[in-house]
């Protein structure tokens, strides 16, 4: 099973593609979709939408996992990130008909057993679980891999998280 994990954002969208088979989990690819601050919001949302569509076309994931939005300290960023999530959700559901969401707490718990784990702990577990030589960079890509791993561990049994 191929799973695409997505860490949403407006400036940077992290993605991680993993394969789950009887041998365990392995990385297919990871990276980021970046948008420029000097572009209009509508242009940035279109870049994100097209980028996600291209990833889906290239990797043909069986399932897609997305991190749910969480409370932001900066209220100015919460709406643009929510708009970016909307573009991501549209691309995913239009292409596959299904999408699974996980909260940051679920991701941290699935990887470390601790819902309040710090980012370095989660990133180190991504490295260990996927048997990588180093922690994936940038952070958004490592976060997306963590979301994909969470989905593989929790699976479709968490139907309340399916869109």
Phi, psi and omega per residue, in radians:
X1 nan 2.288 3.093
X2 -1.733 2.250 -3.129
X3 -2.131 2.284 3.036
X4 -1.779 2.096 3.061
X5 -1.785 2.430 -3.091
X6 -2.276 2.258 3.026
X7 -1.850 1.845 -3.003
X8 -1.298 2.671 3.063
X9 -3.047 2.961 3.088
X10 -1.653 -0.803 3.124
X11 -1.314 -0.685 -3.089
X12 -2.460 2.196 3.032
X13 -1.929 2.090 3.106
X14 -1.522 2.521 3.042
X15 -2.379 2.592 3.087
X16 -2.514 2.274 -3.130
X17 -2.032 2.151 3.134
X18 -2.231 2.777 3.070
X19 -1.982 2.323 3.069
X20 -2.001 2.121 3.055
X21 -2.469 -2.992 -3.087
X22 -1.079 -0.362 3.117
X23 -1.489 -0.079 -3.136
X24 2.009 -2.570 -3.098
X25 -1.926 2.474 3.068
X26 -2.496 2.613 -3.130
X27 -1.411 2.347 2.990
X28 -1.725 -0.838 -3.133
X29 -2.912 2.807 3.012
X30 -2.767 2.800 -3.127
X31 2.957 -2.746 -3.121
X32 -2.440 2.703 2.929
X33 -1.879 2.137 -3.112
X34 -1.968 2.528 3.046
X35 -2.160 2.606 -3.082
X36 -1.520 2.403 -3.132
X37 -1.082 -0.486 -3.094
X38 -1.411 -0.079 3.078
X39 -1.474 2.723 3.076
X40 -1.197 2.753 3.112
X41 -1.006 -0.766 -3.110
X42 -1.085 -0.690 3.110
X43 -1.168 -0.687 3.130
X44 -1.161 -0.720 3.116
X45 -1.122 -0.665 3.103
X46 -1.144 -0.696 3.094
X47 -1.088 -0.717 3.120
X48 -1.141 -0.841 3.131
X49 -0.997 -0.873 -3.125
X50 -1.135 -0.638 3.112
X51 -1.126 -0.764 3.108
X52 -1.138 -0.757 3.099
X53 -1.021 -0.720 3.129
X54 -1.137 -0.697 3.101
X55 -1.114 -0.753 -3.141
X56 -1.115 -0.738 3.129
X57 -1.123 -0.730 -3.093
X58 -1.229 -0.811 -2.998
X59 -1.722 -0.270 3.125
X60 0.828 1.011 -3.099
X61 -1.132 2.516 3.043
X62 -1.287 -0.614 3.136
X63 -2.534 2.689 -3.119
X64 -2.213 2.365 3.130
X65 -2.112 2.368 -3.067
X66 -2.255 2.449 3.075
X67 -1.348 2.323 3.078
X68 -1.210 2.677 3.114
X69 -1.242 2.569 3.106
X70 -2.228 2.963 -3.106
X71 -1.088 2.295 3.095
X72 -1.808 2.493 3.063
X73 -1.220 -0.589 -3.122
X74 -1.687 1.848 -3.098
X75 -1.112 -0.382 3.129
X76 -1.212 -0.416 -3.095
X77 -1.625 -0.328 -3.040
X78 -1.145 -0.698 -3.117
X79 -1.213 -0.841 3.098
X80 -1.058 -0.626 3.105
X81 -1.199 -0.676 3.080
X82 -1.106 -0.671 3.091
X83 -1.138 -0.692 3.089
X84 -1.100 -0.731 3.082
X85 -1.041 -0.661 3.117
X86 -1.068 -0.760 3.104
X87 -1.112 -0.696 3.128
X88 -1.154 -0.816 -3.139
X89 -1.048 -0.790 3.131
X90 -1.024 -0.835 -3.133
X91 -1.055 -0.775 -3.082
X92 -1.200 -0.847 -3.088
X93 -1.205 -0.663 3.114
X94 -1.099 -0.679 -3.089
X95 -1.417 -0.649 -2.996
X96 -2.077 -0.326 -3.108
X97 1.392 -0.038 3.124
X98 -2.670 2.655 -3.115
X99 -2.717 2.447 -3.138
X100 -2.021 2.420 -3.116
X101 -2.039 2.526 3.120
X102 -2.374 2.426 3.105
X103 -1.357 2.783 3.050
X104 -0.973 -0.644 3.117
X105 -1.095 -0.736 3.109
X106 -1.108 -0.708 3.141
X107 -1.130 -0.847 3.136
X108 -1.058 -0.754 3.135
X109 -1.127 -0.751 -3.103
X110 -1.114 -0.649 -3.066
X111 -1.550 -0.608 -3.031
X112 -2.047 -0.262 -3.042
X113 1.426 0.086 -3.083
X114 -2.332 1.969 -3.109
X115 -1.167 -0.212 3.103
X116 -1.981 0.396 3.127
X117 -1.053 2.626 3.107
X118 -1.469 2.761 -3.108
X119 -0.909 -0.777 3.129
X120 -1.054 -0.595 3.112
X121 -1.148 -0.781 3.137
X122 -1.115 -0.793 -3.130
X123 -1.100 -0.669 3.104
X124 -1.137 -0.657 3.100
X125 -1.181 -0.625 3.048
X126 -1.018 -0.816 3.122
X127 -1.037 -0.811 -3.101
X128 -1.191 -0.825 -3.095
X129 -1.098 -0.708 -3.097
X130 -1.584 0.043 3.114
X131 0.934 0.878 3.125
X132 -1.652 2.707 3.129
X133 -1.303 -0.513 3.134
X134 -2.534 2.886 3.113
X135 -1.181 2.282 3.136
X136 -1.066 2.486 3.103
X137 -2.202 2.609 -0.063
X138 -1.264 3.069 -3.095
X139 -0.968 -0.639 -3.110
X140 -1.107 -0.607 3.098
X141 -1.221 -0.720 3.093
X142 -1.091 -0.697 3.114
X143 -1.118 -0.701 3.127
X144 -1.135 -0.694 3.067
X145 -1.101 -0.668 3.109
X146 -1.094 -0.671 3.119
X147 -1.159 -0.737 3.103
X148 -1.111 -0.734 3.102
X149 -1.076 -0.776 3.120
X150 -0.984 -0.782 3.139
X151 -1.102 -0.710 3.117
X152 -1.116 -0.596 3.141
X153 -1.378 -0.653 -3.089
X154 -1.606 -0.575 3.052
X155 1.109 -3.001 -3.081
X156 -1.268 -0.059 3.099
X157 -1.123 -0.336 3.141
X158 -1.585 1.077 -3.011
X159 -1.098 -0.455 3.133
X160 -1.121 -0.321 3.127
X161 -1.586 -0.024 -3.124
X162 -1.484 2.382 3.070
X163 -1.603 nan nan
